[in-house]
Amino acid sequence: MNPEGGVPGVSVVVPLYNKGRYIGRALRSVLSQTFPDFEVIVVDDGSTDGGDLLVGEVCDPRVRLVTQDNRGVSAARNRGVSEARAGWIAFLDADDEWMPVFLANVMRLREVFPGAGAYATAWMKVEQEGGERRPATYRRLPPPPWEGYLPSYFLAAANATQPVISSAVMVPREVILEVGGFPEDAQVGEDLTTWFRIALTREIVFTWEYGAVYHMEAANRTTELGRDPYWTHNIIDEARKALKEDLVPEKKISEVKEFIAGKQLYLAASMLNLGMRMEAQEYLKACVTESFSTEKMRLSLLAALPTWAYFAISGVHQRSRGME
C-alpha cells in the first residue's frame, strides 16, 4: 500500500443517486477487497434520501464524498474520473457489489495482458429480492476458464448479456479521457456507448473469474428503463455514426456491422415479446447478417405467426399494447 498521501493504485468511482438503501453494501464490498491500495470517490448526484449522510459515516480515510447537483449517472462518473488520483479507474454502481478479489483480479490482468483499453470480469446477477446469485450467460466467448484479449468485443456484445458492464471493469484513466468520458446526453445505455468507443481502437481483456454482483432487483435501478428495448437505438445509432465517419478501423468494420445486426435482432425479439409483430418484422427486414443468420431465420418464422400463436408457443405473457 502507498504511504498516506501517496497516489493510490486504483481509484474507485461510485455514482450515487437515491441509493441509500444499498450504498452501505457497495462500500463494504470495496473495503473488503484483498487488494487494499485504492481510493473510493463517491459522487453524490443530488440524492434526496440521505445516502450521502451514510457515506459520511464510513470511518475509512480511503473513502471520499463529492457532491453535485443532479446531472445524471454519466456526469457523476465523469466527475469521479476528474477527481481521481490514480491512473487506473474501476467503477461500481451504488446498488451493486464486488466480490473480495475483484480488484486483485483486474490488477493481475493488467500485468498479464498489457495495453488493453478495459479489463473486465464475469459477473453474477440477482433478479429478485432475496434471490440467488446466478451467473450471467455469455455468447461468443471462449469457454471458461479462459481469460485474455477478447477475440471480438463487438460479436460478444451483440447479444443481450454484455461482456463489459460498469460494475465489473477497470479502465486506464487516459483511455476514458480519450473517448470523452461517458456521454452525458444519454438517459440509458451510456456505459455501452463508452465501451463501444474504447473497443474501436483498443483491445478488451476479459476473465471468467467472477468479480461483481449485478443487482437487478434494486429499487430505482436506472436499467429499469433498459427493459424498454428502445434504448438499444442509441447504441445502433452510435455504431452507424462510427461507420459513416470512418472511425472504425478496417479490420473491425465487419464486426461492427454484425454488432448492429445483433442489436437489431435483440430489438426484434423484444418487439415480439411486447406483442408488436409488425415492428419486429421491420427490424428483421433491416437486419443484414452472416454471424446471426440462424437467429434471424428463427425470429422471422416467429414473426410470421399471429401474435396469439407466438405467445402460445413462447409462453410470453400478453402484456403490451397493439395486440392482434
N, C-alpha and C positions, 0 to 999 in steps of 0.2 A: 504494500500500500504506500502511496505517496505520503510524505510528511504533511502535516497540517498546513494548509495554504498552498500546497503544490497542485499541479494540474492533474486532475483525475484521469484514469484510464478510459472511462466511458461516461458520457452524460446521458442520463435517462430522462426523457421528456414525457410528462404525463399531462395531457389536456384534461381539464376538469370543468364540467358544466352540469350542475344539479345531479351529481352522482355521490352525494354524501353517504348514501346507504352502502356504497361499495368501495369508496376510496381507501378506507382502512385496510380492507382485504388486499387491494392492489399494492399499497405501500408495504404491508407486511411481507408480501411475496418478493418485493425488491430487496428489502432489508435482510431477507433470509438467503440471499444469493451466496453461493460458495465463492464467487469472485467478488471481493469486497471493495475494490478500488473504483468507486463510482461517485457521482453526484446525482441527486434527483431534483429536477426542476418541475414543480407542479405549477402549471399555468391555469389559474382560475379565470374562466372566461365569463365573468359576471354572474356567478352562481347566486341563487336566492334561497338555497336550502341549508345553508350553514356548513357545507362541505369544506369551505376554506378554513373555517374555525377548527375543524377536525384535523386538518393538515398542520395547523399551527400548534396543535397539542403533541405532535410527534417529537420526541426527545432524541433526535439524531442530527448531528451537525451536517450530515451529508444531504439533508432534505431542505430545500429552499422553496418558498412560495412566492410566486409572481402573480400579480392581479392585473386585469384589464377589463374594459367594458366588453359586453358580449359582442363578439365578431365572428363566431363560428369556430369549428374544430380546426380548420386549416390555419386560420390566423393564430390560434393558440399553439399549434405545433410549430409554426414559423417563429413565433415569439420565443418558444423554448429553444429552438435552434440558435436564434440570435443571442440568447443568454448563455448558451453552453460554453464551457471552457475546454472540453475535451475535443479531440479530433475525430472521435467516434461517437455516434449518437444512436441510442436504442429508444424505441417508442413503446409505450404501454398505455392503452386506453384505461380510463379510471374504473371501468366496470369489468375489466379482465384481470388475469393474474399470470405470473410466471411460475414455472417450476424452478426449484432451487439451483439447477445447473444451467439455466438459460444463458446468462452472461458468460459463464465459463465456456460453454459450447461455441458461442459465436466468436469469442475471442480466440479460441483454438482454431476455428475455421479461418479466421483472418490470417493466421500464421501459415496454415497448411495450403490455403488457396488464395494467394495474394492478388491484389489488383482488381478485385471484383467491385461492382457498384453497390451490392447489397448482400448481406449474409442472413439467410432465413432458416428457421427451423420448422419442422412439422408442428402441428397444433391439434389440440383436442377441443371439443365443444360440449357445452351443457345447454340442452334445448329447453328445459323447463325447470322451474323452481324445485330444488331438491333432487334433480335428475343426476344420472351418472355421467361421468366424463366419457365421451365417445370419440374415437379417432376420426379426423376428417378423412374423406375419401378423395384421393387424388387420381388423376388420369394423366397418361403420357409422361410419367416419370419412371426412371429405372427403379426396380423393386428394392425394398429395404433388405439389408441395412446400408444401401448405397448412400454416399454423400459426395458432393463435388459441384463443378460448374454445370448448371442445367443445360442439357442438350439443346433445348429451345424453351425459353421462358414463354414465348408467345403461344406455342401449342399447348403448353401446360396450363396457361392462364386463360385459354379459350373456353374452358369449362366453368361450371358454377363455382366449384371449390378452387380457391386461389392458392398457389404455392407460396405467395408472399402476402401477409396481412400486417396491419400496422402494429399489432401487439406481439409479433414474433419475428422481428427483423432488426438488424443493426446496419447502419449506413455510414460511410465516411462523411464527415461534415462538408467537405469540399464538394462531394457529389450532389448532396441535397442543394447546395447553393448553386451549382452549375445548372440544374434543371429549374431553378427559380422557386424552390420550395414547393409547398402544397398549394394548389390553386384555390384562392380564397373566394372565387365567384361560384364555386360548385357547392351544391347543397348536400349531395351524396356522391359516393364513388370517387372522392377527391384523392384518396390514397392510391386507388388503382391507376389513376392518371399519372401520379408521381412514379410508381414502379414502372409503368409503361415507358415513360420518358427516360428513366435510367437505363432500362433494358435495351433501348435503341443503340446505345453506344458502349455499354458496359455489360459484362457477364454477371449473372446472378448465381450465387452459391446457395445450395440447399442441403440440409441434413434431415434424415428421418428421425433423429433424436427429438422427442417431443419437448418443446420448450415453453409452451404457453397454453393457457386455457381461455377459450373464447366463450364468453357467457352470452348466449343468445336470449336467455330469459330475462336479462336485466331490464328493469323499467327504464323508460325514456331512452332506450337504445337508439342511437342515431340510425343504425342499419335497419330499424323497423321500416324506414322509408324505402330501403332497398328491396323490401318484399313487393313493392310496386315495381314491376320489371322495367318501367320506362327509364329508370336511371341509367340502364345499360346503353341508352342512346348516347350518353355523354362520352363513354369510352370509345364507342364506334366512331363518333364524330372526331375524337382526338386522333384515332388511328388513320382515318381518311385524310385528315388535315396533314398529318405527318407524311403520308404518301404523296399528296398533292404538292407539298412544299419541298419535296426531295430531302426530307430529314431522315429517311430510313436508309441505312447502308444497303448496298445492292444485295449482299448475301442474306439479308434478313427480309427482303421485300416479300417473298413468297410466304414466309412465316407470318408476317403482319397481315397479309391478305387472308390467310387461314384463321388468324385470330379474329378478324372481322366476321368471317363466316361462322365461327363457333359462337360468337356473341349473337349473331342473327338467329341461329338455331336455338339458343337459350331463350331469346325473346319469343320465338315461335312456340316453343314448348310452354312458356309462361302464358301466352295468349290462349293456347288450348286449355290450360288448367283454369283460366278465367272465363271460359266459355266463349271466347272471341275467335271463332273459327275463320272468318273472313280475314281478319287481321293477321292471323297465323299464316294463312296462305300467302299473303303479300310478303311477309318476311322470308318465307321459303322460296318464293319466286326470285327474290333479290339475292339469295344465297348462292354463291359460286364456290364450290369446294371440291378438293380431292381427298383431303385428310379425313373429312367428316361425311363422306358420301353415304355411308351406311346409315348414319343418324338422320341425314336429310331424307333418305328414302323412307325410313320408318315414320318420321314425323309427317311426311307428305301423305302416306297412306292413312294415318290417323286423322289428318286434317280433311281428308276427303269424306270422312264419315259424318253423319248428322251429329250434332252436339250431344244429343241424348245417348247415342250409341258410343261416342267417345267416353263419356262419363261412366257408362255401364262397364266398358272394357277396362278403363284405367282405375276405376274406384275413386276418382276425384269427386269431391262434393260439389254440387252446383251452387256456387257462391258468388256469381258475378252478374254483371249487367249483360244485356244483349243475348240472352239465351234463346236458342232456336227450338 
